[in-house]
């Protein structure tokens, strides 16, 4: 008996041969289906592809060679192994059988042991192929996860380190033997280090991005206050790029239920991209809008946070794939060079129940935005 119940299709225009082969294979534990001609066989294969086909060569209307050739031309059936069965024993017949895509050839009258041995040989090869394909997929997934780690390290940790370095350089450039650093600056440094530690810890959870989910540690959050803190911490980098940041934030911004570290990553990525991909002297506007479903609706349903620049803009053709993982810009560095940052932004915002997008035109700047539901919506 066989170790599994592989599905085998037997195709032969002689009913006696069909009954004999069917009984022989059923006794060995195979699931057997039968077809009396080529057309019926093709319809049967299309409905439920078998694991292997035993195919007679000499059949009226459509011979075995023609059936096999059609199967090999179809991407859905080309990998099904076909073993030819025929009373023909000429070398040319066997050569033609292999030429049209057959994997083996059995001459009539056949012996049970030979038929079973040849079938098992081909099924074993198919099982090994499937295992190899699965191993390749698992390896590709592992490599992809590793790339997420590496990109996240380089992308998310680089920005706070640059800011920390710029602060130190600013004080080292002072012509004083004794340098005084204010408590406020030290607090900013401390917060920057804390954020780096949080980012490192978050890498441990990055495989959840692959699984379609992110663990959020949410609390009631004032996004206006978070945005202002970001503006303060990024001031050294803005000065380095000779950029200006304008805040348009109303006083009555409603609270959101959110993970502050994750949203900081979103804002920081958007800010870093705007400075990186535009010329020095760029003007940025960080704005928060309160959105209501209808004009008479006094209760805010969500807020929209946006970062607009007056830079080079983005080709509209690239917008559809902009938030996909490992997206790379086509063309100049100034236009686009993002691979992971915007993908992470999208996953974080979607995990919060919001949406993210961009409005842009070449030469007219870009406006990245994201929405979040309000705490009481």
C-alpha positions in Angstrom: 0.0 0.0 0.0 1.1 3.6 -0.7 1.9 6.0 2.1 -0.6 8.6 0.8 -3.7 8.8 -1.3 -2.5 10.7 -4.4 -5.0 11.5 -7.0 -4.3 9.8 -10.4 -6.1 10.2 -13.7 -6.1 7.2 -16.1 -6.9 8.1 -19.7 -7.5 5.2 -22.1 -10.1 4.6 -24.9 -10.3 0.9 -24.0 -12.7 0.2 -21.1 -11.0 -3.0 -20.1 -7.7 -1.2 -19.7 -9.3 1.5 -17.6 -10.9 -1.1 -15.3 -7.7 -3.0 -14.9 -5.5 0.0 -14.2 -8.2 1.5 -11.9 -8.5 -1.7 -9.8 -4.7 -2.1 -9.7 -4.1 1.5 -8.4 -7.1 1.5 -6.0 -5.7 -1.6 -4.3 -2.5 0.3 -3.7 -4.5 3.1 -2.0 -4.5 5.7 -4.8 -7.6 7.8 -5.6 -8.3 7.0 -9.2 -10.4 8.9 -11.8 -11.0 7.7 -15.4 -11.4 9.2 -18.8 -12.2 7.4 -22.1 -10.8 10.1 -24.5 -8.6 13.2 -24.6 -11.4 15.8 -24.6 -13.0 14.3 -21.5 -9.5 14.1 -19.8 -8.8 17.8 -20.4 -12.2 18.8 -18.9 -11.6 16.6 -15.9 -8.1 18.0 -15.4 -9.4 21.5 -15.6 -12.0 20.9 -12.9 -9.7 19.1 -10.4 -6.0 18.7 -11.4 -4.7 15.3 -10.5 -1.3 14.6 -8.9 -0.3 12.4 -11.9 -1.7 11.2 -15.3 -1.4 7.8 -16.9 -2.1 8.6 -20.6 -2.6 6.2 -23.5 -1.1 7.3 -26.8 -3.3 5.7 -29.4 -6.8 7.3 -29.0 -9.3 8.4 -31.6 -9.9 12.1 -32.3 -7.2 13.4 -29.9 -4.2 11.2 -29.2 -2.1 11.2 -26.1 0.7 13.4 -27.6 -1.9 16.1 -28.4 -3.4 15.9 -24.9 0.0 16.2 -23.2 1.0 19.1 -25.4 -2.1 21.1 -24.5 -1.4 20.4 -20.8 2.2 21.6 -21.0 1.1 24.8 -22.7 -1.2 25.7 -19.8 0.5 27.3 -16.8 -2.1 25.7 -14.5 -1.4 22.1 -15.7 2.2 22.2 -17.1 3.7 20.7 -13.9 1.5 17.7 -13.7 3.6 14.6 -14.4 2.4 12.5 -17.4 3.4 8.9 -17.8 2.6 7.5 -21.3 1.2 4.0 -21.7 1.2 2.4 -25.1 1.5 -0.9 -27.0 3.9 1.0 -29.3 7.5 0.1 -28.4 9.4 1.9 -31.1 12.3 4.2 -30.0 10.8 7.1 -32.0 7.5 6.8 -30.2 9.3 7.0 -26.8 11.4 10.0 -27.9 8.2 11.8 -29.1 6.6 11.1 -25.7 9.4 12.8 -23.9 9.5 15.6 -26.5 5.9 16.6 -25.8 6.5 16.7 -22.0 6.1 13.2 -20.7 8.2 12.1 -17.7 8.1 8.4 -18.3 6.9 5.7 -20.6 5.3 2.2 -19.9 4.9 -0.4 -22.7 1.9 -2.7 -22.9 1.3 -5.3 -21.7 2.4 -3.8 -18.4 3.3 -5.4 -15.1 1.7 -4.2 -11.8 5.1 -3.8 -10.0 6.5 -1.7 -12.9 3.5 0.6 -13.1 3.5 1.2 -9.3 7.3 1.7 -9.2 7.2 4.3 -12.0 4.2 6.1 -10.5 5.8 6.3 -7.0 9.1 7.5 -8.5 7.3 10.5 -10.2 5.2 11.2 -7.1 8.3 11.2 -4.9 9.9 13.8 -7.3 6.8 15.9 -7.1 6.8 15.8 -3.3 10.4 16.9 -3.3 9.7 19.7 -5.6 6.9 21.0 -3.4 9.0 20.8 -0.3 11.8 22.6 -2.1 9.4 25.4 -3.2 8.1 25.7 0.3 11.6 26.0 1.7 12.4 28.6 -0.9 9.3 30.6 0.1 10.1 30.4 3.8 13.7 31.4 3.2 12.6 34.4 1.1 10.2 35.4 3.9 13.0 35.1 6.5 15.3 37.3 4.3 12.5 39.8 3.8 12.0 40.0 7.6 15.8 40.5 8.0 15.7 43.3 5.5 12.9 45.0 7.5 15.2 44.9 10.6 18.1 46.3 8.8 16.1 49.1 7.0 14.4 50.0 10.3 17.7 50.3 12.1 19.2 52.5 9.4 16.0 54.6 8.9 14.5 55.0 12.3 17.6 55.3 14.4 19.6 57.5 12.1 17.4 60.6 12.5 17.6 61.0 16.3 21.4 60.3 16.2 21.8 63.1 13.6 19.9 65.5 15.8 21.9 64.5 18.9 25.1 65.0 17.0 24.1 68.5 15.7 23.3 69.7 19.2 26.7 68.6 20.5 28.5 70.2 17.5 26.7 73.5 18.2 28.1 73.6 21.7 31.6 72.4 20.8 31.9 75.3 18.3 31.6 77.7 21.1 35.0 79.3 21.9 34.8 78.6 25.6 37.0 76.5 27.8 34.1 75.5 29.9 30.9 74.7 28.1 27.6 75.2 29.8 24.7 73.1 28.6 21.2 74.1 29.7 18.9 71.7 31.5 16.4 72.1 28.6 19.0 70.8 26.1 20.0 67.9 28.4 16.3 67.0 28.6 16.1 67.0 24.8 19.1 64.7 24.6 17.6 62.4 27.2 14.3 62.2 25.3 16.2 61.5 22.1 18.1 58.6 23.8 14.8 57.3 25.2 13.2 57.3 21.7 16.2 55.5 20.3 15.8 52.8 22.9 12.1 52.5 22.2 12.8 52.2 18.5 15.3 49.4 19.2 12.7 47.6 21.3 10.2 48.0 18.6 12.4 46.1 16.1 11.8 43.0 18.2 8.1 43.3 17.3 8.7 44.1 13.6 7.8 40.6 12.5 4.2 41.6 13.3 4.4 43.9 10.3 4.7 40.7 8.2 1.7 39.2 10.0 -0.5 42.2 9.3 -0.6 43.6 12.8 1.1 46.0 15.2 1.0 46.0 19.0 0.1 49.5 20.2 0.4 50.9 23.7 -2.3 53.6 23.5 -3.1 56.3 25.9 -5.1 59.5 25.5 -2.8 61.8 23.5 -2.7 65.4 22.6 -1.3 65.4 19.0 -0.9 69.2 19.1 1.5 68.9 22.0 3.4 66.0 20.4 3.8 68.0 17.2 5.2 71.0 19.1 7.7 68.7 20.9 8.8 67.3 17.5 9.3 70.8 16.2 11.5 71.7 19.1 13.6 68.6 18.9 14.1 68.9 15.2 15.2 72.6 15.4 18.9 71.8 15.0 18.3 69.8 11.8 16.0 72.5 10.4 18.8 75.0 11.0 21.3 72.7 9.4 19.1 72.6 6.3 18.3 76.3 6.5 14.7 75.2 6.5 11.7 76.8 8.2 8.9 75.0 10.0 5.5 76.7 10.5 3.0 75.3 12.9 -0.8 75.8 12.2 -2.3 74.0 15.1 -5.6 75.2 16.7 -5.8 75.4 20.5 -8.8 73.1 20.8 -7.4 69.9 19.1 -9.4 66.9 20.5 -7.5 64.1 22.1 -6.8 60.8 20.3 -6.3 57.3 21.7 -2.8 56.6 20.3 0.7 55.2 20.8 2.8 58.3 21.2 6.1 56.6 20.2 4.6 55.1 17.1 3.1 58.5 16.0 6.4 60.2 16.7 8.0 57.8 14.3 5.4 58.8 11.6 5.9 62.5 12.1 9.7 62.1 12.3 9.8 60.0 9.1 7.7 62.6 7.2 9.9 65.4 8.5 13.1 63.6 7.6 11.9 62.9 4.1 10.9 66.5 3.5 14.3 67.7 4.4 16.2 64.9 2.7 14.6 65.1 -0.7 14.4 68.9 -1.1 17.0 71.7 -1.4 18.2 73.7 1.5 15.8 76.6 2.4 12.6 74.5 2.2 9.6 75.8 3.9 7.5 73.3 5.9 4.0 73.6 7.3 2.8 71.2 10.0 -0.9 71.6 10.3 -3.7 69.9 12.2 -7.3 70.1 11.0 -10.5 69.1 12.9 -12.8 67.1 10.7 -16.6 66.7 11.3 -18.9 64.5 9.3 -21.3 67.3 8.6 -21.2 71.1 9.1 -23.8 71.0 11.8 -22.1 68.2 13.6 -20.5 69.8 16.7 -18.7 66.6 17.7 -15.4 66.1 15.9 -15.0 62.7 14.4 -11.4 62.7 13.5 -8.4 65.0 13.0 -6.1 65.3 10.0 -2.4 66.0 10.5 -0.4 67.2 7.5 3.1 68.2 6.6 3.4 70.3 3.5 6.6 71.5 1.8 7.3 73.9 -1.1 9.9 71.6 -2.7 10.3 69.6 -5.9 7.2 67.5 -5.5 6.7 63.9 -6.6 5.7 62.4 -9.9 2.0 61.5 -9.7 2.7 58.1 -11.4 4.7 57.0 -8.3 2.0 57.9 -5.8 0.2 54.6 -6.0 3.2 52.6 -4.9 4.7 55.2 -2.6 3.6 53.5 0.6 4.6 50.0 -0.4 7.6 48.3 1.2 11.0 48.7 -0.4 9.6 51.3 -2.8 12.4 53.2 -4.5 12.1 56.3 -6.5 12.7 56.3 -10.3 15.1 59.0 -11.2 16.7 61.8 -9.3 17.4 61.5 -5.6 15.7 64.8 -5.0 12.4 63.4 -6.1 12.1 60.2 -4.2 14.3 57.6 -2.5 12.0 56.0 0.1 12.1 52.3 0.7 10.8 51.5 4.2 9.8 54.7 6.0 6.5 55.4 4.3 5.5 51.7 4.5 6.0 51.8 8.3 4.1 55.0 8.5 1.1 53.4 6.6 1.1 50.3 8.9 1.2 52.5 12.0 -1.6 54.8 11.0 -3.8 51.9 9.8 -3.2 50.2 13.1 -4.7 53.3 14.7 -7.7 53.1 12.5 -6.6 56.0 10.3 -5.6 56.7 6.7 -2.5 58.1 5.2 -1.9 59.7 1.8 -0.1 62.4 -0.2 -1.1 65.2 -2.5 1.6 66.3 -4.9 2.5 67.8 -8.2 6.1 68.0 -9.8 7.6 71.3 -8.9 4.7 72.2 -6.6 5.8 70.5 -3.4 4.2 67.6 -1.5 1.6 67.4 1.2 1.7 64.2 3.3 -1.3 63.7 5.6 -2.8 61.2 7.9 -6.1 61.0 9.9 -6.9 59.6 13.3 -10.2 59.1 15.0 -10.8 61.3 18.0 -11.0 59.9 21.5 -14.8 60.4 21.8 -15.8 59.6 18.2 
